[in-house]
Amino acid sequence: MEASIKQTEEILLNAGMELYTNNAPYGEIITHFDNASREYPRSATALTCLSWLYLMRNEKGDADRAIDAARRAQRLEANNVQAIFNQILGMLIAGKVGIRDVVEQAFAYATLEDITLAKDNLQDALTRRPDFAEAKKLLNWIESR
């Protein structure tokens, strides 16, 4: 039964990723991942994706929503580096303090694979939103480490 639930969760998450890949409207994709996070409340992946989507949509209040989703994902999965980087982006957008500690935490957990994925995601963000200054700033921080 557990394998069946995990498989169903994976199908739902993959459907959301397909929406993102196909450039569906952010509101639609956010609704999809919000529903996924409610259906699978222990899914750090759903929350991490939801956090990223709020950052990409960038409407009023989205930075705080992104930070909240990223922190919830990290509570479920302490070494979720993408969630930590999402939290950093949200903090940069919202002008929050304490970013340096979160950056250090990200690098403490990060593997080479995590760094490569983060750089790829940030490059994708800059392709989709060339004006995303905070993504450029974080990418520069990562590349200078």
C-alpha positions as CSV (number, residue, x, y, z in Angstrom):
1,M,0.0,0.0,0.0
2,E,2.8,2.5,0.9
3,A,4.4,1.9,-2.5
4,S,1.1,2.6,-4.2
5,I,0.6,5.9,-2.3
6,K,4.2,7.0,-3.2
7,Q,3.6,6.1,-6.8
8,T,0.4,8.1,-6.9
9,E,2.2,11.1,-5.3
10,E,4.9,10.8,-7.9
11,I,2.4,10.8,-10.7
12,L,0.7,14.0,-9.2
13,L,4.1,15.7,-8.8
14,N,5.2,14.8,-12.4
15,A,1.9,16.2,-13.7
16,G,2.7,19.5,-12.0
17,M,6.2,19.5,-13.4
18,E,4.8,18.9,-16.9
19,L,2.5,22.0,-16.4
20,Y,5.6,24.0,-15.5
21,T,7.7,22.7,-18.4
22,N,4.8,23.6,-20.8
23,N,4.6,27.1,-19.4
24,A,1.1,26.8,-18.0
25,P,0.0,29.9,-16.0
26,Y,1.6,30.1,-12.6
27,G,-1.8,30.3,-10.9
28,E,-2.8,27.0,-12.4
29,I,0.5,25.3,-11.4
30,I,0.4,26.8,-7.9
31,T,-3.1,25.4,-7.5
32,H,-1.9,22.0,-8.6
33,F,1.0,21.9,-6.2
34,D,-1.1,23.5,-3.4
35,N,-3.6,20.6,-3.8
36,A,-0.7,18.1,-4.0
37,S,0.7,19.5,-0.7
38,R,-2.7,19.2,0.9
39,E,-3.2,15.6,-0.4
40,Y,0.3,14.6,0.6
41,P,1.2,16.8,3.6
42,R,4.5,15.0,4.2
43,S,5.7,15.8,0.7
44,A,8.7,18.1,0.9
45,T,8.9,18.0,-2.9
46,A,5.4,19.4,-3.3
47,L,6.2,22.2,-0.8
48,T,9.5,22.9,-2.5
49,C,7.9,23.2,-5.9
50,L,5.1,25.4,-4.4
51,S,7.7,27.7,-2.9
52,W,9.5,28.0,-6.3
53,L,6.3,28.8,-8.1
54,Y,5.5,31.6,-5.7
55,L,8.9,33.0,-6.4
56,M,8.4,32.8,-10.1
57,R,5.0,34.3,-10.1
58,N,6.2,37.2,-7.9
59,E,2.8,38.8,-7.0
60,K,2.2,40.7,-3.8
61,G,2.7,38.4,-0.8
62,D,4.3,35.6,-2.8
63,A,7.8,36.1,-1.3
64,D,6.3,35.4,2.2
65,R,4.3,32.5,0.9
66,A,7.4,31.1,-0.7
67,I,9.4,31.4,2.5
68,D,6.6,29.7,4.4
69,A,6.4,26.8,2.0
70,A,10.2,26.4,1.8
71,R,10.5,26.3,5.6
72,R,7.7,23.7,5.8
73,A,9.5,21.6,3.3
74,Q,12.7,21.9,5.2
75,R,11.0,20.8,8.4
76,L,10.0,17.6,6.6
77,E,13.4,17.2,5.0
78,A,16.2,19.1,6.9
79,N,18.8,18.7,4.1
80,N,16.4,19.9,1.3
81,V,18.9,22.3,-0.3
82,Q,16.5,23.5,-3.0
83,A,14.0,24.5,-0.3
84,I,16.8,26.4,1.5
85,F,17.8,28.2,-1.7
86,N,14.1,29.1,-2.3
87,Q,13.9,30.5,1.3
88,I,17.0,32.6,0.5
89,L,15.4,34.0,-2.7
90,G,12.2,34.8,-0.8
91,M,14.1,36.5,1.9
92,L,16.0,38.6,-0.7
93,I,12.8,39.6,-2.4
94,A,11.1,40.5,0.9
95,G,14.1,42.3,2.3
96,K,14.4,40.0,5.3
97,V,17.4,39.9,7.6
98,G,19.4,36.8,8.6
99,I,20.1,35.7,5.0
100,R,23.8,34.9,5.7
101,D,22.9,32.2,8.2
102,V,20.5,30.6,5.8
103,V,23.1,30.7,3.0
104,E,25.7,29.0,5.3
105,Q,23.1,26.4,6.1
106,A,22.5,25.7,2.4
107,F,26.2,25.2,1.8
108,A,26.6,23.0,4.8
109,Y,24.1,20.6,3.4
110,A,24.8,21.0,-0.3
111,T,26.3,18.3,-2.5
112,L,27.8,18.9,-5.9
113,E,24.5,17.6,-7.3
114,D,22.5,20.1,-5.2
115,I,24.7,23.0,-6.4
116,T,24.4,21.9,-10.0
117,L,20.6,21.6,-9.7
118,A,20.3,25.0,-8.0
119,K,22.4,26.7,-10.7
120,D,20.2,25.0,-13.4
121,N,17.0,26.2,-11.6
122,L,18.3,29.7,-11.3
123,Q,19.3,29.8,-15.0
124,D,15.8,28.6,-15.8
125,A,14.4,31.3,-13.6
126,L,16.4,34.0,-15.4
127,T,15.3,32.7,-18.8
128,R,11.7,32.9,-17.7
129,R,12.1,36.2,-15.8
130,P,15.2,38.0,-17.1
131,D,14.5,40.8,-14.5
132,F,14.8,38.4,-11.6
133,A,17.6,40.3,-9.9
134,E,17.5,38.2,-6.7
135,A,18.0,35.0,-8.7
136,K,21.0,36.5,-10.4
137,K,22.4,37.6,-7.0
138,L,22.0,34.1,-5.6
139,L,23.5,32.5,-8.7
140,N,26.5,34.8,-8.3
141,W,26.9,33.8,-4.7
142,I,26.7,30.1,-5.6
143,E,29.2,30.4,-8.4
144,S,31.7,32.4,-6.2
145,R,31.8,29.6,-3.6
